[in-house]
Amino acid sequence: MANANTQIDPMHGEEIGHGNSKAAWAAIAVMMIGFIVGCIAFAGHNPTVVYIGIGIVFLGLIVGWIMKKAGYGVNGAKSGSAH
C-alpha cells in the first residue's frame, strides 16, 4: 500500500510517473525550441521555417527516445534513480 503522498493509478495499481528524467527534459527542451521557431515563423508568414520548426519538434521526440534507450529515462541505469 502506498503512503499518503503517493498517487496510485486505480486501473493498474502502480505509481503514476511524471516523466521526470533527463531524457524527458531534453526531449521537451528541443521540442519547445521547435515550437517557438515554428510560432515565430508562422507569425512572420514564413512557411519554410514553420516546417523547419515542425521538424525540430519531431527531432525532440527522437532525442528523448534515444536518451531513454541510452539509460537516461525514468528508472534508467544512468538516470540517478536506479537501484
LUMPA-970796 format. One record per atom (N, C-alpha, C): z, y, x; residue in three letters. Coordinates in steps of 0.02 Angstrom, whole numbers, padded with zeros to 5 digits, always signed. Example, Ala and Ser with C-alpha at 12.3 -4.5 7.8 and 13.67 -1.06 7.14 Angstrom:
2
+00390-00284+00660ALA/+00390-00225+00615ALA/+00390-00165+00660ALA/+00354-00112+00642SER/+00357-00053+00684SER/+00394+00002+00645SER/
***
This chain:
83
+00000-00059+00042MET/+00000+00000+00000MET/+00000+00062+00044MET/-00036+00113+00023ALA/-00042+00174+00062ALA/+00017+00220+00050ALA/+00029+00263+00099ASN/+00082+00312+00089ASN/+00058+00368+00043ASN/+00101+00415+00027ALA/+00085+00468-00021ALA/+00030+00515+00004ALA/+00020+00520+00070ASN/-00029+00566+00097ASN/-00099+00536+00104ASN/-00108+00472+00088THR/-00171+00438+00097THR/-00204+00426+00029THR/-00267+00445+00023GLN/-00304+00433-00038GLN/-00337+00365-00034GLN/-00335+00328-00088ILE/-00365+00262-00091ILE/-00422+00264-00142ILE/-00478+00235-00124ASP/-00535+00228-00170ASP/-00518+00173-00219ASP/-00510+00188-00284PRO/-00488+00137-00331PRO/-00539+00081-00341PRO/-00602+00094-00327MET/-00654+00044-00337MET/-00657-00007-00280MET/-00640+00015-00220HIS/-00648-00028-00162HIS/-00583-00043-00125HIS/-00531-00008-00141GLY/-00467-00021-00110GLY/-00464-00004-00036GLY/-00502+00044-00014GLU/-00500+00064+00056GLU/-00494+00140+00060GLU/-00471+00163+00118GLU/-00461+00235+00126GLU/-00528+00271+00123GLU/-00526+00330+00092ILE/-00585+00372+00089ILE/-00592+00409+00154ILE/-00647+00400+00190GLY/-00658+00434+00253GLY/-00691+00502+00242GLY/-00680+00547+00287HIS/-00710+00613+00282HIS/-00765+00622+00335HIS/-00782+00571+00371GLY/-00835+00576+00421GLY/-00817+00622+00479GLY/-00753+00629+00492ASN/-00731+00674+00544ASN/-00738+00640+00612ASN/-00798+00644+00640SER/-00812+00613+00705SER/-00859+00658+00744SER/-00865+00643+00808LYS/-00910+00682+00849LYS/-00982+00675+00825LYS/-01001+00615+00802ALA/-01069+00605+00777ALA/-01082+00647+00715ALA/-01033+00649+00670ALA/-01041+00688+00609ALA/-01045+00763+00624ALA/-01002+00785+00669TRP/-01003+00856+00686TRP/-01068+00877+00720TRP/-01093+00835+00764ALA/-01157+00850+00797ALA/-01214+00851+00747ALA/-01216+00802+00702ALA/-01269+00799+00652ALA/-01267+00861+00608ALA/-01209+00880+00585ILE/-01203+00938+00541ILE/-01220+01003+00578ILE/-01202+01008+00641ALA/-01218+01069+00680ALA/-01294+01076+00687ALA/-01328+01022+00705VAL/-01401+01026+00712VAL/-01434+01040+00645VAL/-01409+01007+00592MET/-01438+01018+00526MET/-01426+01089+00501MET/-01368+01118+00518MET/-01354+01187+00498MET/-01401+01235+00533MET/-01416+01223+00596ILE/-01464+01265+00632ILE/-01532+01261+00599ILE/-01553+01200+00581GLY/-01617+01192+00547GLY/-01619+01227+00480GLY/-01564+01224+00443PHE/-01560+01257+00378PHE/-01564+01333+00387PHE/-01530+01360+00436ILE/-01531+01432+00448ILE/-01601+01455+00469ILE/-01633+01417+00514VAL/-01701+01433+00535VAL/-01747+01432+00475VAL/-01742+01380+00434GLY/-01785+01374+00375GLY/-01774+01430+00325GLY/-01712+01449+00314CYS/-01697+01503+00266CYS/-01723+01570+00290CYS/-01713+01585+00353ILE/-01737+01648+00380ILE/-01814+01650+00377ILE/-01846+01594+00394ALA/-01919+01591+00391ALA/-01944+01597+00320ALA/-01908+01567+00273PHE/-01928+01571+00202PHE/-01924+01644+00178PHE/-01871+01678+00197ALA/-01863+01748+00178ALA/-01916+01792+00211ALA/-01939+01771+00270GLY/-01990+01809+00306GLY/-02061+01785+00290GLY/-02069+01741+00241HIS/-02135+01717+00220HIS/-02174+01685+00277HIS/-02140+01641+00314ASN/-02172+01607+00371ASN/-02167+01531+00359ASN/-02216+01503+00323PRO/-02212+01432+00305PRO/-02211+01384+00365PRO/-02243+01401+00419THR/-02243+01357+00478THR/-02173+01348+00505THR/-02135+01402+00510VAL/-02067+01398+00536VAL/-02021+01366+00484VAL/-02036+01373+00419VAL/-01997+01337+00368VAL/-02002+01262+00381VAL/-02062+01237+00394TYR/-02071+01166+00407TYR/-02038+01145+00473TYR/-02037+01190+00521ILE/-02001+01175+00583ILE/-01926+01169+00568ILE/-01900+01213+00526GLY/-01829+01208+00506GLY/-01814+01142+00470GLY/-01860+01120+00428ILE/-01852+01055+00394ILE/-01851+01000+00446ILE/-01894+01004+00495GLY/-01896+00955+00549GLY/-01831+00953+00587GLY/-01801+01011+00599ILE/-01737+01015+00635ILE/-01682+00981+00593ILE/-01684+00989+00527VAL/-01635+00956+00484VAL/-01641+00880+00491VAL/-01702+00854+00489PHE/-01712+00782+00498PHE/-01691+00760+00569PHE/-01702+00803+00618LEU/-01679+00788+00686LEU/-01603+00780+00688LEU/-01568+00820+00649GLY/-01495+00814+00645GLY/-01474+00746+00618GLY/-01511+00720+00569LEU/-01496+00653+00544LEU/-01504+00601+00599LEU/-01557+00608+00637ILE/-01570+00561+00692ILE/-01516+00566+00746ILE/-01497+00628+00763VAL/-01444+00638+00813VAL/-01379+00605+00790VAL/-01361+00614+00727GLY/-01300+00583+00701GLY/-01303+00507+00703GLY/-01361+00479+00685TRP/-01369+00406+00685TRP/-01365+00378+00756TRP/-01398+00412+00803ILE/-01397+00389+00873ILE/-01325+00393+00901ILE/-01291+00448+00886MET/-01222+00454+00912MET/-01176+00402+00880MET/-01187+00387+00816LYS/-01147+00335+00784LYS/-01158+00268+00818LYS/-01222+00252+00832LYS/-01238+00189+00866LYS/-01210+00187+00937LYS/-01202+00246+00968ALA/-01175+00250+01036ALA/-01099+00246+01037ALA/-01067+00243+00978GLY/-00994+00235+00975GLY/-00955+00298+00960GLY/-00989+00352+00941TYR/-00955+00415+00927TYR/-00943+00426+00852TYR/-00956+00376+00811GLY/-00945+00380+00739GLY/-00872+00367+00722GLY/-00857+00367+00657VAL/-00789+00353+00635VAL/-00769+00284+00659VAL/-00712+00279+00691ASN/-00684+00217+00719ASN/-00729+00186+00772ASN/-00772+00226+00802GLY/-00815+00201+00856GLY/-00776+00192+00920GLY/-00806+00156+00966ALA/-00774+00141+01030ALA/-00759+00205+01071ALA/-00801+00256+01064LYS/-00792+00317+01103LYS/-00767+00376+01060LYS/-00747+00362+00999SER/-00727+00416+00953SER/-00658+00443+00966SER/-00617+00407+01002GLY/-00549+00429+01016GLY/-00500+00403+00965GLY/-00524+00375+00909SER/-00478+00348+00858SER/-00480+00272+00856SER/-00519+00242+00902ALA/-00524+00169+00903ALA/-00459+00139+00933ALA/-00442+00080+00911HIS/-00382+00047+00936HIS/-00401-00009+00982HIS/
***
